[in-house]
Amino acid sequence: MEGEGERGRKRGGRVCCVCNKERASVKRPKTLQHMCRECFFNAFESEIHQVIIQNSLFIAGDRVAIGASGGKDSTVLAYVLSKLNRLHNYGLNLFLLSVDEGITGYRDDSLQTVHRNHLQYQLPLQVVSYKDLYGWTMDQIVDVIGFKNNCTFCGVFRRQALDRGAALLKVDKLVTGHNADDIAETVLLNLLRGDVARLSRCTSITTGEDGPIPRCKPFKYTYEKEIVMYAYFKRLDYFSTECIYSPNAYRGFAREFIKDLERIRPRAILDIIKSGENFRISTTTKMPEQGTCQRCGYISSQKWCKACVLLDGLNRGLPKLGIGRSRGGVGSENGKESKVDKSIQGKQCGTLDF
C-alpha cells in the first residue's frame, strides 16, 4: 500500500513536511520548510503564542492597545492576537490605537482600513492625531522642513503620540507589529550610528517597563515575508502602500542590506538579532539618565524631550533646530537659556496628561 505522502509525490509537487498528507503550497522563508497552508498557519500562530508565554508578555486582565496603522504587520498582529486571546484564554481586553500623522493620500486611506478592521475584529478603536497633539500635520511639516529630515519629526512625534493615545485608553501594555526584519535593521542602524544607549535595548522584546506604559513586540522573531504570506493566504484586509515621504529614509539602506543577506542565508536575520541580544555594554560607559521633560512631562534624558525640541523649532520658524545632536540646552545659546524660551508661541507638545 502506498502512503499518502508517496501518492502526493506521484501526483506532482511536494508534500507538506509536517502532516505528510496535503500538497505543500508554502515554502517558509524562515526555515525553508515546505508546508500546506493549514500547517503553516498553525506553525505561525504557535510560534507567536510561545513567544508570548515564554516572555510573560501579558497577565490575565491586562488592557492591551495594538498599534494599528492598517499595514500588514499591525493587521496580522490584531488578527492573530485576537485569535490567540480567544483560543488560549489570555483574558486580555484588546483595543486598536491609530495615529493620524496628517499625510494626505496615505494615512487618510490607511485609516479607512483600520476602521474596517475595527468592525471586522470587533475591537474598540482610538485615533489620535498630530494636529490635535502638536498643532502640525506631517504635510505642513514637510512643507517647512523638506524631504531630508522629515522622518525624524514623524518618528519622534509618532512614538509620543502612541504613548499618549495609550494613556487615553488607560491600557497596561502597548503592542506593536515590529517584526524580525525591523529589529535586525535597528541593530545595524544603531551600530552605524554608534548609539550605545539604543543598542543596549533595541532587541528587548519589552521596553519601557520603567515608563508609564511598557511596549511589547510579539513579532520579534517573525519574518516579514511570513507575515505577508499569512495575510495573503488568510485574505486579511490591509493597506500596502508605502509612505509617500519615506523613500529616502536612512533606514531604507539597512533594509536593502538585510534583504540581500536573507537571500544568501535566511537565518541571517535571526543571527543579527541574537548578536544584538549578546552585546554587553561596559559598566564604565555613561548612559543617559531618564527623567521627565520640564515642558510636557514626557520621559526624557534631557531638559526637554525630543518632541518638544522639534516642536519648538517649528513654532519659532527654525525647523532644523532639533535636528542632530546639540551640546547646549534646549532653545539655548552656548548652554544659556535664551529670552525666546520665556515666550514660546504656538501649541505645546502634547496636551494629554499621563
C-alpha positions as CSV (number, residue, x, y, z in Angstrom):
1,M,0.0,0.0,0.0
2,E,1.3,3.4,-0.9
3,G,1.3,6.1,1.8
4,E,-0.4,9.4,1.4
5,G,2.9,11.2,1.0
6,E,4.0,8.8,-1.8
7,R,0.8,9.3,-3.7
8,G,1.1,13.1,-3.3
9,R,4.6,12.9,-4.8
10,K,3.4,10.9,-7.7
11,R,0.6,13.4,-8.4
12,G,3.4,16.0,-8.7
13,G,4.7,18.7,-6.3
14,R,6.0,18.4,-2.8
15,V,4.1,17.0,0.2
16,C,3.8,19.0,3.4
17,C,6.7,18.1,5.7
18,V,4.5,18.4,8.8
19,C,1.3,16.5,8.1
20,N,2.8,14.5,5.2
21,K,-0.6,14.4,3.6
22,E,-1.6,17.6,1.9
23,R,0.2,19.1,-1.0
24,A,2.7,21.8,0.1
25,S,1.8,25.3,-1.1
26,V,4.2,27.4,1.1
27,K,7.9,27.4,1.5
28,R,8.6,29.1,4.8
29,P,11.2,31.9,4.3
30,K,12.4,31.4,7.9
31,T,13.1,27.6,7.8
32,L,12.8,26.8,4.1
33,Q,10.3,24.0,5.0
34,H,7.6,23.1,2.5
35,M,4.1,23.2,4.2
36,C,0.5,23.1,3.3
37,R,-1.4,26.3,4.3
38,E,-3.1,24.9,7.4
39,C,0.2,23.6,8.8
40,F,1.8,27.0,8.0
41,F,-1.0,28.8,9.8
42,N,-0.6,26.6,12.8
43,A,3.2,27.0,12.9
44,F,3.0,30.7,12.5
45,E,0.4,31.2,15.3
46,S,2.1,28.6,17.6
47,E,5.5,30.4,17.4
48,I,3.9,33.7,18.4
49,H,2.0,32.0,21.2
50,Q,5.3,30.5,22.5
51,V,7.0,33.9,22.4
52,I,4.1,35.4,24.4
53,I,4.2,32.7,27.0
54,Q,8.0,32.3,27.3
55,N,8.5,36.1,27.8
56,S,5.4,36.5,30.0
57,L,4.2,39.5,27.9
58,F,0.8,39.7,29.4
59,I,-1.2,38.8,32.5
60,A,-4.9,38.0,32.7
61,G,-7.0,41.1,32.8
62,D,-4.4,43.4,31.0
63,R,-5.8,46.2,28.9
64,V,-3.7,46.0,25.7
65,A,-3.5,48.6,22.9
66,I,-2.5,47.3,19.5
67,G,-0.7,50.0,17.5
68,A,-2.7,49.8,14.3
69,S,-1.6,51.6,11.1
70,G,-3.6,49.5,8.6
71,G,-0.5,47.9,7.2
72,K,0.3,44.2,7.0
73,D,2.2,43.9,10.4
74,S,-0.4,45.6,12.6
75,T,-3.3,44.0,10.8
76,V,-1.9,40.5,11.2
77,L,-1.0,41.3,14.8
78,A,-4.6,42.4,15.6
79,Y,-6.0,39.3,13.9
80,V,-3.6,36.8,15.5
81,L,-3.6,38.4,19.0
82,S,-7.5,38.4,18.9
83,K,-7.4,34.7,17.9
84,L,-4.9,33.6,20.4
85,N,-6.7,35.6,23.1
86,R,-9.8,33.5,22.5
87,L,-8.0,30.2,21.8
88,H,-5.7,30.2,24.9
89,N,-7.8,32.3,27.3
90,Y,-5.3,35.1,27.8
91,G,-8.0,37.2,29.4
92,L,-6.9,40.4,27.6
93,N,-9.0,43.4,26.8
94,L,-7.8,44.5,23.4
95,F,-8.0,47.9,21.7
96,L,-6.9,49.3,18.4
97,L,-4.8,52.5,18.6
98,S,-4.0,54.6,15.5
99,V,-2.1,57.7,14.9
100,D,-3.2,60.1,12.2
101,E,0.0,61.9,11.1
102,G,-1.8,64.1,8.6
103,I,-0.4,62.7,5.3
104,T,-2.8,63.3,2.5
105,G,-3.2,60.3,0.1
106,Y,-1.5,57.9,2.5
107,R,-2.7,58.0,6.1
108,D,-6.2,59.0,5.4
109,D,-6.5,55.9,3.1
110,S,-4.9,53.6,5.6
111,L,-7.1,54.8,8.4
112,Q,-10.1,53.6,6.4
113,T,-8.5,50.1,6.5
114,V,-8.1,50.4,10.3
115,H,-11.8,51.4,10.6
116,R,-12.8,48.2,8.7
117,N,-10.5,46.1,10.9
118,H,-12.2,47.7,13.9
119,L,-15.6,46.3,12.6
120,Q,-14.1,43.0,11.4
121,Y,-12.4,42.1,14.7
122,Q,-14.9,43.9,16.9
123,L,-12.2,45.8,18.8
124,P,-12.6,49.3,20.2
125,L,-10.7,52.0,18.2
126,Q,-8.9,55.2,19.4
127,V,-7.4,57.6,16.9
128,V,-5.0,60.4,18.0
129,S,-3.7,63.0,15.5
130,Y,-0.5,65.1,15.2
131,K,-2.8,68.1,14.5
132,D,-4.6,67.8,17.9
133,L,-1.4,66.9,19.8
134,Y,1.1,69.2,18.2
135,G,-0.8,71.7,16.1
136,W,1.0,70.5,13.0
137,T,0.3,67.8,10.3
138,M,3.2,66.0,8.6
139,D,2.1,67.6,5.3
140,Q,2.7,71.0,7.0
141,I,6.0,69.9,8.5
142,V,7.3,68.7,5.1
143,D,6.3,72.0,3.5
144,V,8.7,73.6,6.0
145,I,11.5,71.1,6.5
146,G,11.5,69.4,3.1
147,F,12.1,65.8,2.4
148,K,15.5,65.3,4.0
149,N,14.8,65.2,7.7
150,N,11.0,64.7,7.8
151,C,11.3,61.1,9.1
152,T,13.0,62.4,12.2
153,F,10.0,64.5,13.1
154,C,7.5,61.8,12.3
155,G,9.3,59.1,14.2
156,V,9.7,61.2,17.4
157,F,6.1,62.6,17.2
158,R,4.6,59.1,16.4
159,R,6.3,57.4,19.4
160,Q,5.0,60.0,21.8
161,A,1.5,60.1,20.1
162,L,1.2,56.3,20.7
163,D,2.0,56.7,24.4
164,R,-0.5,59.5,24.8
165,G,-3.2,57.5,23.0
166,A,-2.4,54.5,25.2
167,A,-2.8,56.8,28.2
168,L,-6.2,57.9,26.9
169,L,-7.2,54.2,26.7
170,K,-5.8,53.6,30.2
171,V,-4.1,50.4,29.0
172,D,-1.4,48.4,30.8
173,K,0.6,47.4,27.7
174,L,1.1,48.7,24.1
175,V,2.0,46.1,21.5
176,T,3.5,47.0,18.1
177,G,3.9,45.0,14.9
178,H,7.7,45.3,14.8
179,N,9.0,42.1,13.1
180,A,12.3,40.3,13.0
181,D,13.4,42.3,9.9
182,D,12.7,45.6,11.7
183,I,14.7,44.6,14.7
184,A,17.7,43.4,12.7
185,E,17.6,46.7,10.8
186,T,17.6,48.6,14.0
187,V,20.6,46.7,15.4
188,L,22.6,47.6,12.2
189,L,21.4,51.3,12.3
190,N,22.5,51.7,16.0
191,L,25.9,50.1,15.2
192,L,26.4,52.5,12.3
193,R,25.3,55.5,14.4
194,G,27.4,54.4,17.4
195,D,24.2,54.8,19.5
196,V,25.2,52.7,22.6
197,A,22.1,53.6,24.6
198,R,19.7,52.4,22.0
199,L,21.9,49.4,21.0
200,S,21.6,48.2,24.6
201,R,17.8,47.9,24.5
202,C,16.8,47.7,20.8
203,T,16.5,43.9,20.9
204,S,14.4,43.8,24.1
205,I,11.0,42.2,23.5
206,T,9.6,44.5,26.1
207,T,10.7,48.1,26.6
208,G,9.7,51.0,28.8
209,E,9.0,49.0,31.9
210,D,10.1,51.9,34.0
211,G,7.9,54.3,32.0
212,P,4.2,54.9,32.0
213,I,3.2,52.1,29.5
214,P,5.5,49.2,28.6
215,R,5.8,48.2,24.9
216,C,5.9,44.7,23.6
217,K,6.9,43.1,20.3
218,P,5.2,39.7,19.8
219,F,6.6,39.5,16.3
220,K,10.2,39.8,17.4
221,Y,11.2,36.5,15.8
222,T,8.6,36.6,13.0
223,Y,9.9,37.2,9.4
224,E,8.3,40.0,7.4
225,K,7.9,37.6,4.4
226,E,5.9,35.2,6.5
227,I,3.6,38.0,7.8
228,V,2.9,38.9,4.2
229,M,2.2,35.2,3.3
230,Y,-0.1,34.8,6.3
231,A,-2.0,38.0,5.4
232,Y,-2.3,36.9,1.8
233,F,-3.5,33.3,2.4
234,K,-5.9,34.5,5.1
235,R,-7.1,37.2,2.8
236,L,-6.8,39.8,5.5
237,D,-7.8,43.4,4.7
238,Y,-4.7,45.5,4.9
239,F,-3.2,48.7,3.3
240,S,0.1,48.1,1.4
241,T,1.1,51.5,0.0
242,E,4.5,52.9,1.3
243,C,4.5,56.3,3.0
244,I,5.0,59.0,0.3
245,Y,7.7,60.7,2.5
246,S,9.8,57.6,3.3
247,P,11.6,56.6,0.1
248,N,14.8,58.4,1.1
249,A,14.7,57.3,4.7
250,Y,18.1,56.3,6.2
251,R,16.6,53.0,7.4
252,G,16.0,52.0,3.8
253,F,19.7,51.3,3.2
254,A,19.8,48.9,6.2
255,R,16.6,47.3,4.9
256,E,18.1,46.6,1.5
257,F,21.2,45.1,3.1
258,I,19.1,42.8,5.3
259,K,17.2,41.6,2.3
260,D,20.4,40.9,0.4
261,L,21.7,38.9,3.4
262,E,18.4,37.0,3.7
263,R,18.6,35.9,0.0
264,I,22.0,34.4,0.7
265,R,21.2,32.9,4.1
266,P,17.7,33.2,5.6
267,R,19.0,32.6,9.1
268,A,21.0,35.9,8.9
269,I,18.1,37.9,10.3
270,L,17.8,35.8,13.5
271,D,21.6,35.8,13.8
272,I,21.7,39.6,13.8
273,I,19.1,39.8,16.4
274,K,21.0,37.2,18.5
275,S,24.1,39.3,18.1
276,G,22.3,42.3,19.4
277,E,21.0,40.4,22.4
278,N,24.5,39.3,23.2
279,F,26.0,42.8,23.2
280,R,27.3,43.8,26.6
281,I,27.8,47.5,27.4
282,S,30.8,48.3,29.5
283,T,29.9,49.3,33.1
284,T,32.2,52.3,32.7
285,T,30.1,53.7,29.8
286,K,28.0,56.6,31.0
287,M,24.3,56.1,30.0
288,P,21.7,58.8,29.8
289,E,19.7,59.2,33.0
290,Q,16.0,59.1,32.5
291,G,13.9,61.9,33.8
292,T,10.9,63.9,32.7
293,C,10.5,66.7,30.2
294,Q,10.1,70.0,32.0
295,R,7.7,71.2,29.4
296,C,5.2,68.4,28.8
297,G,6.1,65.8,31.4
298,Y,7.1,63.0,28.9
299,I,10.0,60.8,29.7
300,S,13.3,62.4,28.7
301,S,17.0,62.3,29.5
302,Q,17.3,66.0,28.7
303,K,15.6,69.2,30.0
304,W,13.1,68.9,27.2
305,C,12.0,65.8,25.3
306,K,12.9,65.5,21.6
307,A,9.3,66.1,20.6
308,C,9.3,69.5,22.5
309,V,12.6,70.5,21.0
310,L,11.4,69.7,17.4
311,L,8.1,71.4,18.0
312,D,9.8,74.5,19.5
313,G,11.9,74.8,16.3
314,L,8.8,74.6,14.1
315,N,6.9,77.2,16.1
316,R,9.9,79.6,16.1
317,G,10.4,79.2,12.4
318,L,13.7,77.3,13.0
319,P,12.7,73.8,11.9
320,K,16.3,72.4,11.9
321,L,16.8,73.5,15.5
322,G,16.3,70.0,16.9
323,I,17.9,68.0,14.1
324,G,21.1,66.2,15.1
325,R,22.9,66.4,18.5
326,S,23.4,69.6,20.4
327,R,25.6,70.1,23.4
328,G,23.8,73.1,24.7
329,G,20.4,73.3,26.4
330,V,17.1,73.4,24.6
331,G,16.4,76.6,22.9
332,S,19.7,77.9,24.2
333,E,22.8,79.6,23.0
334,N,26.1,78.4,24.5
335,G,24.2,76.4,27.1
336,K,22.4,79.5,28.4
337,E,18.6,79.8,28.2
338,S,17.6,82.4,25.6
339,K,14.9,85.0,26.1
340,V,12.9,83.5,23.4
341,D,12.3,80.4,25.6
342,K,10.3,82.5,28.0
343,S,7.7,83.5,25.5
344,I,7.4,80.5,23.2
345,Q,4.4,80.9,20.9
346,G,2.3,78.0,19.4
347,K,0.9,74.9,20.8
348,Q,2.9,73.0,23.3
349,C,3.9,69.4,22.8
350,G,1.1,67.1,23.9
351,T,-1.9,68.3,25.8
352,L,-2.7,64.9,27.3
353,D,-1.7,64.1,30.8
354,F,-0.1,60.8,31.8
